[in-house]
């Protein structure tokens, strides 16, 4: 096979993959399609991204191999970051949210490309690469940041193969929680997807504080993350398919919110934790109800994730330091540092 033939075949393969990526992305961005019906389209996109990376092979045995422990939380391994794409409802809603935010910003950008800073991009830059197939570099450009050099090398190889490098301002290896944005023109949009349920372990809060603290006018995606407390009758949460039922819950209240107003209110906080809500637990039957924490994620506009939509929004039992009874006041705080988490304790009367 001659070099010319190899180049021709590579060019044709690129054309086919970009065409298919555009087709699948267009389907995903169609708001008339229920997000929970798009599993095959998301997995199709993942296959294209995986096949387009020349330097990344997911680890099969120890999927955590390559994770990095930072002063502000765990940066998951490239393999686990790639696996996050499989949470297809999460991928759909984030892609729709980022796309909608770009279009909204473009109306005010005076003809220049919308600038997107995407931190924690992982090996595929999965919340950016599909959008590059439907947007031109004149519409949006991305700066891709990840603490893991393997992820950045992989993301770069994906862009090179698909011919998307014109969509990228910068590939940077850096810990986003200490990233200095410097005197550059401020990005319009900040995309951060370093998430687990209840904002546990990963540095979503720390990175949001650090970067929005430098440029408060950036639009944050996801726009709001809320953790709420409900008393749940576990036995009524699910029913057989086709059987109508009603969940048995008692709403108690929101205990922690991560959004731009909250970030502004924390600006002067130099403590190792962030004070959250104090919630008085109503009277309830302990044999019937279990206190549960829920994670609600508003990505942008109408694009959100709530109860059981995603691995991010599966409820978790409330764990409290000390026994508590009906009528007790529970004080919540978000603990910062190497293993960030939401902590609850019974307030002293």
N, C-alpha and C positions, 0 to 999 in steps of 0.2 A: 504494500500500500504506500503510495507516495504521500509526501507532506501535504501536497495540494488536496489530495483526496481526503486525508484526515481532517484538514481544516474545513472542507466542504461538509463532511459528515457531522463534525462538531457544530458547525453553524446551523445545519438543519435540525440537529437535536435541540439546540438552544431555541430555535424558532418554535418547535413543537412544544417544548416545556413552557415557554412564556405564553404561548397561545392557550394551553390548557390551564395554566395558573390564572390567566385573565378570566377565562370562562368560569372557573370555580369561584374565584373571588367575586365576580359579578353576581353569581347566584347567592353567595353568602351576604353580600351587601344589600340584597333585595329585602326590604323590611316587611314585605308581604309574606315572606317565607318564615314560618315559626322557627326560632333559633334552635329549638330542641329537635328539629327534623333534619339537621344539616351535618350529621356525623360523617357520612361518607364523603361529603365535600371537604370537610376539614382534614380527614385522613388522606384524601387525595392531594391536598396542598402539602401536607407533611411529607408525603412520598417524594414530591417534586423537590422540596427543599433539601431533603436528605440525599437524594440522588445528585443534587447540584453541588454538594460540599465535597471537595476533594481531600479534606484533611481531617474530617471528624467521623469516627466510628463509635457509636454508642457502646458503653460497657455493658456486658451481659450479666456478669455475676455480681459484682459489688457496684450497684448503680450510684452509690454515694461517693465512689472514688473520684477525687478531683474537687470535692467541695472545699470551700475556703472559709475558715472562721475569722471574721473580722471583729474589730472592737465594737461593732454595732449590730451584729447578728450574723447568721450563717448565709453565705452565698452558695446556693445549691450547685451540685456538679453539673457540667454540661449535659451529661446523660439525663439527669433529672429535669433539667430545663427543657430539653427536647421532649421529654415525656409529658410536660405540662400542656403541650399542644393537643394531646389526646383528650384532655378535658374539653370536649368540643364546644359545649355551651359557653364556657369561659372564653375560648378563642373567638367564637362568633361575636359575642357581645363586646369584647374588647376591640376587635377589628372594626365593627360598626361604630363604636364610640369614637375611636381614633379618627376614622374616616369622616364622620360627621363633624368632629371638632376642626379638622383641617378645612373642610368646606366652609364652615362658619367663619374661620379666621381669614380665609382667602377673600371673603367679601370686604374685609377691612385692610387688606395688605397692600393696597395701591399698586397692584400688578406684579409685585415681587413674590418669589416663592415663599410659602409658609415654612418656617423653620421648626423642626421637631427634634427635641433632645430625647433620645430613647435610651434609658439607662437600665442595665441588667438585661441586655438584648439576647443573651444566650447564643447558641451556635447557629441558629437559623434567622435571628431577628424576625421572629414569626409574626409580630404585630406591625411590621413595617414592610417586609419583602412582598407579601401579597398586594399591598396597596400600591407598590411601585409598578405593578402590572396594569393598573387602571388610572394612575396619575402620572403626569409628565414631570420632569425635573423643574419645569417652569411653574408647576403648581405646588410642589412640596419637596423639600430636601431634608435629609435625616442626618443627625450625628449619632453614631452608635457607640455605646460605652458598656464595657463589662470588666469586672475585676479579674476574670479568668482569661489569660492570653489565648488558650485553646478556643474559647468561644469566639473571640474577636477574629482569630485566624480563620475559623470556619465561616463566620458571617461574611468575611471579606471574600473568601473563595466562592461562596454562593453568589454574591453580587457580581464577581468577575465572570462567572460562568453564564449567568442570566443576562449580562450586559446592563446591569443596574448601577454601575459605579457613579454615573452622572447624578444619581439620586442621593448620593452620600457625600456630605461635607467632610466627615471625619470618622475614622475608626480609632477608638482610643481604649487602651487598657488602663483602667483606673478604678479605685474604690469610690463609688459615687457619693458615699457619705463624707468624703474629704475632698471631693473634686472642686477645684477652683475654676469658676467659669470665666474669670478675668474680665478684661475690658472689651470682649467681643460683643457684637450686636446680639442682644438678648434673644434667645429662642422664643417663639410664640407659644409652643406647647411642650410640656414636660410629661413624658410617658414613663411611669414606673410600674412594673409588675413583679414585685418581690413579695409574694403573698402566700400566707397560709391562713386557714380559718382562725379567727380571733386575733389576727395580726401577731401570731406567735412565731418566734425564732428568727424570721427574716427581717431585714432592715428597712422595710417600707416606711416606717415612721421616721427613723433617723435620716434616711435619704431625703424624704419629703421636707423635713425641717431644714436640712442643710442647704438644699438647692433653692427651694422657695424663699428661704431666708436671704439668699443673694439676689434673686430676681423675683419679687413678689407678684409681678404682673404676668408671669407665665401662667398659662392655663394648665391646671393639673389634671391628668388622666391616670387613674380614676378620680372623678370629681369628689366623691364622698364615700367613706366607708363607715358604717355604723355597726356597733355591737349592742344588742338589746337583750333584755332578760324577760323570759316568759316562764310561767308554770305550765308544764305540759303533761297531759295524760298520754303516756307513751302508747298505751294500748289502742288509742283512737287515731294515731297519726297516719296509719295506713289501713287500707282495706283491700279485699280481692278486686281484681280488675273488673270493671263494670258495675261494681256495687257502690251506690251513692252513700257517702258518709260525711260527717262533719267533725272536724278536729275539735278536741276539747282542750282549750288553752285559756290561761289568764294572763293578759299582757301586764307587765310590771313597769317597764320603761327602758329608755336608752341609757347605757352606762358609759359609752365612749364613742367619740366621733373623730374621724380624721378627715378634715377638709381645709380649705384655705382660710376661712375665718378662725378655725381652731389653731392652725399653724401660726397665724398672726398673734393669737392670744398667748401662745407659749414662748414668744420671742425672748422674753427676759428670764426664762426658766433655765437655771444652770444646775438644777438638782439631778439626781440619778433616777428620778421618776416624774411622771406627769399626773397630777391629780385629776381624777375622773369623777363620775357621779357618786352621790350617796343615795342609796335606794332603800326605802323601808319596805320590807317584805310583807305583803298582806297576809291575812289569815288564810291558811290553806290546809287541805287534808293531805298529810304526808303519804298516806297509803294510796292516794289517787294521782297526785301530781309530783313531777320531778322538776326542780329549777334547771332551766336550760338557757344557754347563751347562743344567740344567732348572729351571723355575720351577713349584713346587707351591703352590697356593693353597687353604687350608682356609677357606672362608667362615664356616661355622658348622655344628656337628653333623656330619651325613653329607654336607653339600653342599660339594663341592670341585671344583677344576679341576686336571688333571694332563696328562701327555703328549698334546699335539696336540688337547686338548679345545677350546682357545680360542687366539686370537692371543696371549694372555698367557702361554700355556704351551707355545709352540713352542720347542724347544731351540735353543741358539745355540752355535757353536764356542767353545771356551775360547781366549782371547787372553792370552798371558803376556808380561810385560816380560822379555825375554831368552830365549834358547834353553833348553829343558829336556829332560832325558832320564829314562828309567825310573829310579826310585829317588830322584829329586830332591824336595826339599821345596818346595811352592808355598805362599807366604803370601798370603792374601786380606785385603782391607780394603774397606770401603765408603766412598767419597769423598763428602763433603758439598759443598754450595755450589751455584753456579748451574747446574751440569751434573752432578748426582749419578750415580754409577755404581759398579759393583763392579770392583775392580782386583786383578789377580793378578801376582805377581812371583816369580821364583826366589829362594829364600832363600839367603843366602851360607853356605857350609858352614863 
